[in-house]
Amino acid sequence: MWAARGRVVRTYLVWGPESGRRAAESLSCVRWVGNFHPAYKINSSLVGRAGVVKNVDVFFDDDGKLGATQEALTGLGARIVYPAQPDRTFFVALTEMDAAAFEAVSRLGTVLWLGYSHPEPVLDDEMSDQIQAGNHPGGITNPVTPGGSSTLTIGNTGAAAAGSYPITVSGSSTTGSKDVDVELIVYTAAPGAPTLTTPADGVVNVSTTPTFTWSAPAQAETYTIEVATDAGFTNVVASASGLASPTWTSNVQLAPSTLHHWRVRAVNVCGTGSDSAAFSFTTAAIICNPTLIDIPASGAATPYPSAINVVGQGPVLTDVKVHLVGMNHTWPDDIDILLVAPGGQNLIIMSDAGGSNDLVNVDLIVDDAAAGTLPDSTQIVFGSYRPTNFGAGDTFPAPAPSSATTLATFGGTDPNGTWSLYVTDDTGGDLGNVSGGWCLETSSTTAGPPNIDEDPPTTSPCRRAPKSPTATRSPTPATSP
């Protein structure tokens, strides 16, 4: 529409019903009223583009038949990414179409304008299609066909403060709706150095599979830990990276009676933080008898007992764990195991557990601090367990078991001397072995009350090569380690 005011001729693009057009024509200042030429509906941001173009905004008048306009767009090959939404006094749909269809779309009577919707949101006046379709860098598929996926990339975070920002993703379909809460974590710098907690600096008698803990510094995303036998960390014997929480249990068994050093550093996408100040600790003594213990179809194992001689320890025992290495048996419920200390104190550490489920090269740790006992009739798996004795009346060729139920029965005694492990099979028909023998992990002091199994549960015993149950008897080995 052209309108003359004085010597200036102005052009206005308007839309409205037919009655409005006729009213405009009757105005004395109006020189001409006619259809807007389609060529002028195509914004310069689309000129020169070829092939399929994403993020094309189509603005159109509400003639009361929005569905008809969208069907016409689809008929011309356009894919409607997000359907028509009101934007001020007109409607806009976010589409994807071939550039060759621009002209045909512009000729639709209700279409007012086509333009390129830039992937970066216009922060001072965001278009409704950009907000509702999540039209951020990288694009977003909406709606999503079942089985498909959509990716949302969030940019312009440079001015955001470090921290966690909650985001709710909402989805809806003909069968219902669902909200999923996620979070955007913003880091602005590499993290600081953690502060080590346990094992405390300089502590002794630490488990050979210790659990390490430390503080979480600001902006930490993951952690790297190193354990070494030298202060310069040139001989790293255990390590882990990518840890999501400030705690870790060693994935290898550390050398017994050895001074170790440990440190931690935090990492995020901005970089790697400084190493923590290093702590040191000394592991507890662990002594093994690797001789195979052969369990017959019925009766006492060979050797009977299997012995470990402890020397050089403090005279007051404060902690003891038993490692059974490479257990094999075709009916573990038959197995009874009695541990006897140098002073004669004894404890059944395993009896009538595991039912008929085969044991194949399973390593066990018997520890008062373990989370639970062995299963009665289900599969026994590698791990730490409290002493377990199902039923009563177990008999051993010698000695007779006591009524003790925990390893604390050995607390406060002198650990030095010969420890004996008595293994029997109480029912005929099945057999097995303890292929890697057994180990004692002890802690002791020169004086003071017992404090049994203060350490957290361990998870990695001494390991040996697998050996399956066999009906062939092994030669009788020596009974000393």
C-alpha positions, 0 to 999 in steps of 0.5 A: 500500500502506498500512502502520500503525506506531503511530498513523501511517499511511504510504503506499508506492508499490512495484513487483514481481512478484505473489509480492511483492504477496501477501507484502506483504498477509500482513504484519501492519502492512499494512492495504491493497494495491491498484493505484496510481490512474492519476491519481496517476501524472501528475506536477504538472509536466504538469498544465495542459499542452495540445498536443504536449509535448516532454521527457516522461519515462515511468518503468516497471517492467521486466516483461521485456517492455520492447519491449511497453511502448514499442510501447504508448506508440507506439500511444497517439501518443507519439514515443520520442525516446530509448528505455528506459534503466535508471535505478536499479531502473526504466526511463525513456524520453524521449518527446514526446506530446500532453497528451491522451494522458497519462491513457491512458499512465498506465493502462498497467499497467507505467507507474509515473510520467510527468513533465516532463524539464526541458531544463536538465540536473540537474547534481547527479543527471543523469537517464540520458535527459538525458545520453544524449539530449543533452537540453540547451536547444533540444532534440535530435532523436535518432534522426535520420532520414537526410537530417535534422539535429539541433541541440545547444545547450550552456548554463551556460558562465558559470563556464567558463574561456576556451579550447577544449573538445573534443567528440566526437559519435558516431553509429550506424546499422545500417551502422556508426558514426562519431565526429566531433570538434568543439570548443566555444570559450569567450570570457570577454572582448574580445581584446587588441590584436595586435602587428604583424610584417610589413611592419616599421615604417618599411620601404621598397620593399614590394610593392604587393600586400603580405602582412601578418602580426601576432601572435594575442592571447589570445581572438582569434576574427577580425581586421579590418585597415585600410591607409590613406595617412594616420596618422589612417586617414581615407583607408583604401585597403585593408581586410578583416574576419572574417579567421580567421588572423593574416595577409592579402595585400592584395586591391587593388594599393596605390599605388606609391612611397607611404607607407602606414599599417596597423593590426589589431584582434581581435574575438570574440563578447564584443566588439572589442579595441583597435587595434594600434599602427600601422605604416608602410611605403613601397611600391615603384615600379611604372611602366606602359605601358598601350598595347595590344600587338597579337600577330599570327598570326605574327611580331613584335607591335606595338609591337616592343618595348613600352618603359617608361622608368624614372627617379629610382630608386636605382642598384642594383636589388634586386627586379623583377616584371613585370605583363602586363595583360589577356592574350588569345590563342587559342593561348597556346603560340605566345607568346614574351616577352623582357624587356631591361634598360637595360644589355642584360641580358635574360630570356625571361619566358614561352614556349610555355606554356598549350597551346591553351587560350584566354587571355581577359583574364588578368592575370599577374605574373612573379616569381622568388618565385612558388610555381610556373611557368606550365603547359605545356599546361593552362589559364593562370589569373590569378596569379603565376608564375616565369619560364617557358620550355618548349623551346629555340631560340626566335628573336626578330627582335632581340635574341637571348635570353640563357641566363638563367632568373630575374629575378635576372639583373637584380640589382645593375644600374642600373634607370634607363633604358629597359626593353623588352618584345619579344613574338612569335608563333612559329607561324601561325594564331592571334592575340591581344593584351596589352590593358592593356599591361605594368608594371614593379615595381622596388625599388632601393637606393643601394648594396649587393648584390642581393637579388632578389624577397625579397618574398612572391608578389603576387596582384593586377596592374594590371587593365584592362577585358576585351578578347577576341582579335580578328582586326582589327589595332590601329593601331600605338601609340607605343612609349613610355609 
